[in-house]
């Protein structure tokens, strides 16, 4: 636009100039969730660094009870034998009948891949246990997201679950750790089943509930069933 006094053209205001479109970077949902999981992995790596680097190890029942059982079960599965019986205790003892042998717990079947000279790697079993802690934290995170919590709040909730005193105290007792780790996932999928009227989510939730039984601690499985039953009875009533 020309100025009447000077005859010079005025430079158009930047806001009126047809410039390049603004480039806005949006963090997609999956990328944000992946960042949260990576954050959990980093925090667990720092916390369990002495164990992960071999400078320390899980003791007590982890060493004296659960490792011998899982080492034998994994060795039998690798050899193609079903571990009904352990001949090395007294005159022989039923193994499959012991709920804390976790013979039917699918994640433990992976341990058969790490048996060498009939013994399971102790380090692998420690990593296996720490992996269940990560499973719990991510489960709490995604449950909170499903309930409408924003990503920072869900991340804080997952972090609190990862390092809760109750959980860390049970690192030596894997039959309590394993059912714990599946509980938020059970709640998540059963909640989806009701809210979305999804048989698929209900089926997944039912399968995950079975893992709390096969994880080796019937009492915890029972508490999970009761808690979910009460929670969703209330949800169903409120929807009538």
N, C-alpha and C positions, 0 to 999 in steps of 0.2 A: 504494500500500500504506500503510495507516494505522499510525502509531506508537502503541503501546499506552499510553505515558506521556502524550503530549501530545494524542493524537487527531488530529494533523495528518497529512496524507498526504505521503509522501516523493516528491520529484520523481524520476521514473524516470531512470536513468542514460542518458546520450546514446547509449551503445552498444546499449542495449536498446530504445531508442525506434524505432518504425517510421518512419524519416525518408525523405527523397527518395533515389532511387537515385543512386549516384555516377556522375558523368559523366567517362569516361576518353577522352581523345583519342588515338587510335592513328594513327600516320603510315602510310598505306597504302603498298604496295610501289611503285605508280606515282608517288605523290607524292614519296617518298624518292628515286626514280631521277630524277625531274624536277628535284628540288632539286640533285642532283649535277651534272646537265647544265648547269643555270643557273650553278652554281659554276664549271664549266669555262669557260663563255662569259665570265663576268666576269674570270677570271684571264687568259684569252687577250686580252680587250679591253684590259686594263691593260698586258700585256706588249707587244702590237702597237699600242698607242695612237698612236705617231708615224706608223706606216704608215696606220692607219685614218683618221687626221685629215689626211693629206696632207702632213705635215711631213717625212716620210722615204719611201723607197721601196725595193723589192727591186731589187738591181742584179746585176752579174755575169751569169751564164748566164741568169738569169730575164729580164733586159732584152735581152741581146744574142743569145740563141739561141731560147728558148722563146716569148717574147712575139711575135716576128715570125712564127714558125710558126703559133702558135695564132690570131693575128690574121688571117692569110691563110686558114686552114682555116675559121674562124668566118665570115669574109666570103663564102667560096665556098658554104658551107652555107646562109647567109641568102639568097644569090642563087639557090639551087636547083640548084647545080652540085656534083657530087662531086669533091673535090680530088685527082684522080689525079696531077696534074702542076703544078709551079710554073714559070712561064716566066721569072721574074726572076733566076734563079741560073744563071750561065754561059749556055749556049745553051738552057737548060731542064733541069729535074731532076725525077726521079720523087719524088712526095711521099707518096702512099699506101704506097709500098714502104718508106718509112722508118718504123721502129717507133716512133721518138721523135716522130713527127708526131701520134700518138695519135688518128688519124682515127676509129677504131672505139671509142674510149673514151666511153661514153654520157654521163657527167657533163660532158664538154667540149662536148657538143652544146648545152647550155644557153647557152654563151657566144655562140652565134649570135644570141641575143635582144638582145645588148648591143653590136652593131656599128652604128656611125654613120659615114656617109661612108666606108664600106669599111674602117674601122679599129675594132678592138676596144678598149673602154675598158680602160686599163691598171689602173685602180683595181679594176675588176670582177675581173680576173684575179688580183689580189692577194687580194681577198676569197675568191675561189675556192680559192686555195692555203691560206689560213688555215682555211677550212672543212674541208679535208682533215685538218688538224691536230686539229680538234675531233672529226672522225670517228674518228681513231686513239684519242684519249683515251677517248671513250665506248665504243669497242670493247673496250679493255682493261678498263674498268670493268665492262661486262656480262659479259665473259669471266670475270673474277674472281668475280662474283656467281654465275655458272653453276657454277663450281668449288667453291662453298660459302663463299667469303669474305664476311664481314660488310660491311655498307655502308661504314663508315669505312675499313676496309682497302682495299676496292675503289676508293674515292675517292682514297686516297693513291697506289695503283698507277696509276690513270688520270692523276693529276697528274704523277707521275714520268715517265710516257710522254709527256705533253704537252711537257714542258720538258727532255727528255733531250737531251744534247749531240749525239747522232747525228741526231736528228730536226731540231732547230733548224738544224744545220749544212747540212741538205739543203733548206732553204726556197728556195734559189736553183736547186735542181735538181728540178723538179717530176716528172720521170720516175722519180725515186727516191722522192719524197714520196708520190705517188699509190699505188704498190703497197704501200708501208709502211702506209698508212692502212687498207687493206683486210685486212691480215694477221690481226689479232686477231678480226675478224668471220669470216674463213675458219675459223680454229681453233674458234671458238664453235659454228658451225653443224655442222661436221664432228664435233665432240665430241657434240653433241646427236644427230646421226644415229646414232652408235654406241651411246650410252647409252640412247636412247629407241627405237632401231630405227626411226627415222623417215626415210622416203624423201623427205618434204617438206623436212626439214632438210638431207638430203644434196643435194637438187636446188639449194636456195638456196646451200649451200656451194660447189657446183660452179660456179654462176653467178658468185659472188664471186671464186672462184679465176681465172675467165677475165678478170676486171677487172684482176688483177695482171699479166696478159699485155698487155692492151690499154692499160694505164697507161704503157707506153713503156720498160720496163726488163726485158729478158728474163732477165738474171742474177738479179734479185731474185725474179722469178716462179719461176725454177727452184729457188732456195733455199727459197722458201715451199713448193713442192711436195715437195721432199725432206724438209723438216722435218716437215710434216704427215704424210707417208707413214711416216716412222720413228716418230713419236709414236703414231700410231694402229695401227701394226703391233704395237707393244708393248701397247697397250690391248686389242687383239683377242686376243693371246696370253694375257694375264692373265685373260680372260673364258672361256677354253676349259676 
